[in-house]
Amino acid sequence: MHEDLRSFLKILRQRNELKEINAEVSTELEITEIADRVVKSGGPAILFKNVKDSKFPIVINLFGTYERVKLALGNEPSKIFEWIIEFLMEKPDLKNIIKNRKHLLKLLRSLKPKIVKNAPVQEVVNLNPNLFEIPALKCWPKDGGKFITLPLVITHDPETGKRNIGMYRIQIYDEKTAGLHWQSHKTGAYHYWKAEKLNKPLPVAIAVGGHPALIISAIAPLPPNFDEIMFASYLLGKKIRLVSAKTVPLLIPADAEFVIEGYAYPFERKIEGPFGDHFGYYSLAEPFPVLHVTAITHRKDAIYPATIVGKPPMEDAWIGKAISEIFFPIIKMNLPEIIQMHLSIEAGIHNLGIISVESYFPRQAVKAMMGIWGLGQLSLTKILIAVDKTINPEDFKAVALEVLKWVDFSQDLIFVRDAHTDTLDVAGPLTDHGSKLGIDATPKKERKPFEIKKIDLPELKGKGEILDELRPIDGILIIKIKKDKPFKAREVAKEIWEIDKDKKVKIMFIVDEEINIHDKTELLWGLFTRFDPERDIFFDERNFNHRVLPNLGGRMAVDCTRKSSEEGHFKPWLEIIKMDEQIKEKISQRWKEFGL
């Protein structure tokens, strides 16, 4: 098993999964454009050895394929916790302990880290730090600046002393200050909130690099107060080495590449962002806490690891897939009726989840969906679809057919209004506020499946407001329109319902000109990131009204177009991330230099 980032890179070299590039590249947009092309083609990790205006090389796309994520974890993700569940379910006797002794010893070894006095990450100690020496990336043209994108942000609860390591992007403001993007539901934000209540500065250390298992642990949705160091040690099968920081009272990963130390002072905020984020849109520029840097330490020959996020699929999608498989055995222990779970990479993970369910009592699928919404970061899932145990949740066409066959809109939809949503959600009416939808597409014993009718509507061809149409599956129609006024999607839907006298279109999605409906990946992204269920789903028999019990029925339309305040969207509609055309052309002209 690899010991740190360097040993992981050595393994990638041996497997021909690391491409070293000697041509000079810039941290301003160029590395992003190269990495984006490589990620989307399933290409190798890349080590840029000649970074403009920096003495440090940059490695990117470490986790750009599922195989590399598994390699970083050292095991099949689904098997990491599988034995623990089996162990807890079996009789607690000596035979069970002997059977699982290897796993138990590995678990015991992970309980405490190894504290060392000297560490590679402190080979160079700079007490007059300059953040601009770190080759952070400006990833997208409208980003607010340069960002550290793979930071391990270490804080302690100021009351209990419990440690947390989370991954929250860091914007570099100047030589000695940076923005801490602590979203409201993150543990780092909770520690800072507590520090503010005590009117005390919060010590912060930011490690960059280290063992890949530690990077994945920082992203993992671990329970509150569950130590990420312990989890990483368990994945690694040995103790993570820690060393005391130089200027803050924190332990830091001894084998990291860089560590930034400092303090976040109470009641100090500064505008952070915009930032091209993992839903494929620029997040808003908003006030966040400020880090005042007191020291930067690093290895003599430090390598700077980075990632980019943007319109999926990106590198983070494969980490998300692995994490969902790691924790699925624990989810299944609480919700045994769930056979499989799939979080859609194309839709941005949190926007669409699909579960297959074995039902032995009525509405068990509803119980399962409500259970998912009560579990940590899975509570952020916007759309949940439950299908029968025989259906593969990763087969989107099969799932869509189950929805068409088994869903009665008057009985099988569960709307959750004014819920907490992902801060990055585009479609919610307010930041952190939005609705959720559960769709019970499991077979119903009390009724036969609905007939799926072939869509044949030649009248659509002559309608000027329809720019394009797609009939991916009988019963589903996707329409692209030119939206020139509020509520245009509703008008178009009503016109189509008038044409569709035989009710062949059960579900209609309406998108605007920003979406390419003929690219499968972009289509799923464009559909599921751009609507709020309560506000943007409507029916031909009755619109949803949250003030009374809904009596929905007939046909369903989903407005996936850009919204305005007139339509109930009370925050700026986020802008889609696009690379600068001159950068794209420049990289295309130089592509042979990179040997990719």
N, C-alpha and C positions, 0 to 999 in steps of 0.2 A: 504494500500500500504506500502511495506517495506521502511524503512528509510535509511538503509545503508547495507553494506555487511553482517553484523551480523544478521540483521533482515531477510535478504534474506536466509541466512543459516538456520535460525530458521524455516522458511516456508518450506524449502527443507526437513528438519528433519521431520516435521509434515506430509509431503507427501511421506515419505520413499524414498526420492530422494537424500539423503546424506549418504554416508557410511564412518564411522569413523574407522580409522585403527591405532591400537596401536603398531603394530610391527615396529621395527626400519627399516628405509629405507634411502638410500643415494640420495643426489641431483645429483650425477654423474651417469646418465643413468638409474638408477633403477626406479625412479619415472616416467620417460618417458615411459619405457617399460610397466609398470603397467597401466598408463593412456592410452597409445595407444591401448592396448587390450580392455579396458573398453569403450573408445570412439567408437571404431569400432563395438562394440556389443550393442551400445545404452544404456550403463550402467549409474549408478548414478554419481553425483559429489562425490569427495573423499576428506576427510580431513585427512591428514597424521599428527598424533599428536606426533610422535616420530621420528624427523628428525635428522639424524646423524650429529654431530658437529654443531647443531643449537638449540637455545632455542625457536625458533619460529615454530609453525605448518604451514603446507602448504595446501592450498585448490586448487584443480584443477578440470577441467571438469565441471565448473559452467554452461557453455552454450552448453553442449554436446548433447542435444536433442532440437528439435524445440519447444517442449512444455516448456522447461526451459527458452528458449529465450523469448517466449511469456510471461511467468511468470515474467521475469525480466523487460519487457517493460510495464506490467500491462494492456495490451490490445492486440487484434489481430493486427498484424503489418499493414495489408492492410487498417485498419480503422483509423489509427493515423492521417493521413492527408486527409482522404476522405471527412470529413465534411468541411475542409477549401476550397477545390475545389468546393464543392456544394455551399458553402456560396458565393464565388466569382462569381459563374456563375448565381446566382439568382439576382433578382432585389434588389438594395441596399435601402431597406425601413425598417421601424420600425418592421414590421411583421417578416422579415428575421432575424433581430437582436434578437428579443424576442425568436424566434424559436431556435437560436443557442447560447442563453445567457450562458449556462453552459460551452460550449466550449470556448466562448469568455472570460469569467472570468478566466478560466484555463490558457488561453493564456496570459492574462494581468498579472496574478500572476507570470508568468515565465520571464517577461521582465527584472527584476533586481534580482540579487542574494541577499541573506541575509548575511551581514557582521557581524561577531562575534569577540569578543576579546579573548575568550578562546576556545580551541578546543581539542577534544580527540587525534587528530594526533600529538599534541604537549605536550602530557603528559610526554614524554621523549625527551629532546633536547640534542643532542651531537654535540658540536662545534669542536670536534677533531674526525671527522668521520672516520669510517672504513667500506668500502663497503662490505668487506668479512663477516660482521656480518649478512648481508641480505642473506637468503638461496636461492640465484638464482640457476637456473638449468643449468647443462651441459646436453643438450637434446639429442645430437647424437654424435657418436664416433669421428667424424672428425670436430666437432665444434671447433672454435678458442678459446673457453673458456666458462665461465659461462655468461648467458644472463638473463636479466629481460625481461619477455615476455608479461606482461600485464601493461606496463607503460603508464601513462597519462602525456605526455610531454607538459609542459606549457611554452609558449613564447609569447612575445608581439612584434608587428611590431615596430622597433626602431624609425620609423618616425611618424606613426599615433597612436601608442599605442594600436591598435586593438589586442585582445587576440586570441590565437589559442591553442587548446588542441588536440594533435594528438597522435597516437599510433605508435611509432617507437622503434624497439628493442634497448636495451641498453647492450653493452658488458662491463663487469667489467674487467678493466686492472690491477688495484692494489687498495690499500686502499682508494686512493683519486682521481682516474681518471677513466673515463669510455668513451666508444665510443658511439656517437650519430648517428644512422643509418638514416640520413635524405636523402631519395631519392630525386632526382632533381626536381620532380614535386610536392613535398609535401610543405605545408605552412611553416613548421618549417625550411626547407632548404631556403625558400624565406626570412624569417626573418633573418637567419644567413647571407645570401648573402647581405642583406641590411646593417647589422651590419658591415660586412667587408668593404663595400663601405664607411662607416662612420669611419672605423678604431676604432670601439668600441667593447668591450666585450659584449656578449649577455647574459643577465640573464636567467637562466633556472631552472624550478622546475619540478621534476618528482614525481607525486603521484602514489602510488600503493595501490589499494583497493578503497573503497568508494562505492557509490551506483552503482549497476549494470547498471542502465540507463546511468550513466556518462561514464562507460566503453564502452558501445555501441555507445554513442554519439561521443566518440573520434575516433571510427572506421568509423563512417558514412561519406559518401561523401557529406558533407554540402557545400553550395556555399561559395566562398571566403568571408571572413569578417563576416560570420554568426557564432554567438557565440555558442560554444558547451555547455557552462554552461546554456545558455538560452534554448537550445534544450532539454537538460537533465531535466531542471526544468519543461518544458512543458510535457515531458513524465511522470515525477513524479507527476505532478499536484500541486507542491509546490516549493518554492524557495530552491535552493541548497545553503547550508551554506558555506561561505568562510571565511578564516582568513589570516592575513598578514603573509608571510613567515618571518623567523628569520634573514636571511642574504642576501636575494635578494628582489628587489622591485616588488614582485608579490603577488597576492592573490592565495591561494591554497585551495583545498577542505578540509573543517574542519573535515569531517568524514571519511577521508582516513585512511588507516592502517599505511602507511609509506609515508614520503616525503623526497626526496633527493634534496638539493639546491646546486646551483653552477653557474659557468660562462663558456661559450664557447668563447675562445679568437680568434680574427681574424687570418686567414691564418695559423692556426695550424691543421694539419691532422695526423692521425695515422692509421695504417692498422687495419681494423675491419673485423671480419669473419675469416674463412668461417662459415656459419650457415645453418643448415638444415631447408629449408624454405617451404612455404605452397604450392609450385608447386611440392614438392616431390624430390627436388634436393638440393644439397649444393650450396648456393650462393657464389660468388667469394669473396676472401679476397681483399678488396679495401680500399683506404684512405678515412676516414670520420672525421668530427670535433670531438674534444675532450672536455669532460666536466671535469672541475676542481671543485671538491666537497668542499663546504664550511660548510655544515651542513647536518645531518640526524636527522629527528624527527620521532617519532612513538608512537603509543599507548603502554601502559604498557604491555598489553597482546596481542600484534599485531598478526594478522593472515596474512600470505603472500599468496596472490592469484597468480596463474601462469597458463599458458596454454602451450601446445606444438603444433607445426605445423609440417607438413611433408606430406607424400603421402596421398592424400585425400581418403575417407572423414575424416576430423578432426573437432574439435570443432569450428574452424573459419568458416567452411562451413555453419553451421546453423545460425551463425550471419550474414553471407553474404546473405543467403536466406531471412532472416527477413528484412535486410536493403533494399534489392531490392523490397520487397513488401511494405515497408514503403513509398518509394519514387516513386513507380509506378504510383499513382494517379497524381503526378506532371509531370511525363514523359508523361502520357496520355493527360494531359491538353495541352501540346505542340505538341504531335503527336497523335491525337485522333483516327487515323486509327489502332493503335496498340491495340489489344484486350487483349492479354496476353504476358508475357515475362518470359523466364526461362533462368537463368545462370547456366550452368552445374556444379554441385558440383564435380562430378567425374573428370571433365576436369580441375578443378582448377579455376572456376568462370570466369576469364578473357579470357580464351582460347576459349570458345564456348558459344555463346548466341543464343537463338532461340525465335523468335517473331511470333505470329499469327496476321494476318493483314486483315482488311476489306477493300478491294480495290473497289473504284468506278471510278477511272480513270487509264489509262495505266501507268505501272511502279510505282504505288504508293508504292509498297513494297520497291523499290529502294530508294524512298524519305524517307521512314521510317528508313531504315538502315543507310542512311547518317545522319539522325537526331540523331540516337543513338550514332554514332561516334562523334557527336559534343557536347555530354553531359558529362562533368566532368570526373569521373573515368571510365564511360562507354566507353570513347574514347579509352581505353586500350584493348577493346574486339577484339580478333584476328579474329575469325570466327563468322560471323552472318548469320543465316539462317532464311529466312522469309517464312512462310507457310500460308495457308488459315485460315480464322477465325474459321473454323469448326474443326481444328486440335489442339489437346492438345500439347503444346510445351514440356511438360515433358515426353511425350511418344516418346522415341527416335526411336523406330521401325516405328511408324506412320510417324514421320518426315522424316526418311530415305526413306520410300516408296514415299513420296511426291517429294523428290529430284529426285528419279529415274523416276517418272512419268512425271514431269513437267520441269525439267531443261535441256535446250539445251546449251551445253557448249560454243557454238558460240555466244549466246545472253544473257544468264542469270547469268553470273559471273561478279562481280565488284571487280577488283584488285586495292588496294591502296598501292603504293610502297613507300618505305623509309619513313614510318610513325614513330611516337613516340610509343614505346611499353613499356610494364611493364618491369621495371629493372630486374625482376626475370625471364623474358622469356628465355627459354632454347635455342630455335631454331633460334632466330634472328641472322643475320650475325655479328652484333656488339651490344654492350650493349646499351639499350634504342632505338635501331634502328631495324626495321623489316617491314614486309608488312602485309596487312589485306586482307580478302576475304569476300565479301558479296555474298550470294547465293539466288537468287530469285526463290523459289520453289512454288510460288503461281500459281493457274490455269491460263492459257492463252486462251482467247476467240478465238484467231486466229488460234489455233492448237489443235489437239487431244493429249491426254496423250500418252507418249511413252509406248510401250509394254515392260513389265518386263519379261525377259527370265530366265528360270531355268538353273542354272549353272551345267553342267555335263561334266567335263573334266578329264577323266581317265588318260590322258597322264601326268598330273601333278604328279602323284604318283611316277613316275620313275625319276624325276628330282632331282639330288643329292643336289643342293644348297637350295632346299626348305625343311626346317626342319619340318614345320607344316603348316596347312592351316585351314581356318574357312570360312564357307559360312553362315553367320548369317541371311542373307536376300537374296533372289534371286536377281541377278544383282550386288551384292557386294561380292568381294573376299578379304580376309585378308590373307596375306602370311607372314610367318616368315622365314627369311633366315640367313645363316651364312655370315656375311659381312666381306670379307677378302681383299677388295680393294675399293678405291673410285669409286663411280658411279655404284656399284654392283646392287643397286635397279633398276636403269634404264635398265641395261642389262636384269635383270630377267623380268621386265615388258614387254620389247620388245619381249622376248621369249614367254611369255604367250599370248601376242597379236597375235603372229604368230600361236600358237596352237588354239586360240579362233577364228576360221574362221567365225563363225556365230555371233560374237560380243555379246556374252551372258553376258560378264563381262563389265558392264558400268563404275563401279568405283572399283579401286583396291588400297588397302592400303598395304604397304610393311614395316614390322617391323624387328628388329634384335633380337638377342638372349636374350636381357635384359627384354623383355616383355612377360608376360604370357597371351596369347591371349584367353585363355579359362576362365579367370576370368573377368566378365563383367565390374566391377569397374576399374580394372587395365587396361583392354583393352581401355576403353574410355580415361583414363589418358595417356596411352602410345601412343595413336593415336594423340590426340589433343595438347599435350605438345611438340611434337618432330618434327614439320615441320614448315617451313616458307613458306607461300603460294606462293609468287613470285618465290622463288628459287626451291622449292621442289615439286611443282605440275606440271605435264607435260601430254601431250596428244599424241595420236597415229597419229593424222593428222597433228598437228603442235605444237611445243613447244611454250610456252609463251615467247614473246620477247617484253620487255617494250619500245623498241625504235620505234616501229611502233604500229599502232592499231592492237590488236590481232585478228586473225581469227581462233579461237579455234573450235575444233569439235571432233567428234568421241568419243573415250573413255578416261577416266581420270585415272591417277595413282598418288598416293601420297607417297612420300618417307619419312617414319617416322623412319629412321635409324639414328644412330649417324653420325655426319658430321665432315669432316676435312677441313682444309684451302683450299685444292685442290678443294673442292666442294663448296667453297664460304662461309665458316664459319670461321670468323676471330677473334674469341675469344675462350677460352677453352670450350670444351663441358662439361657441368656440370655433376657431379657425382650423381647418384641416392642414396638417403638416405637408409641406411640399419643399423639395430641394430647389435651390437656385439653379436656373437653367444653364448659366455660365459655368458653374461648378460641375454640373453633370457632363457638359460638353468637354471641359478640361480633363476630367477623369477618363472619359471615353477615349480621348486622343492619347492619353498616357497609359492606357490599360496594359499594353504589352510590356511596359517597364516593370509592372508589378508581378508578372509571371503567373497570373491567376487564371 
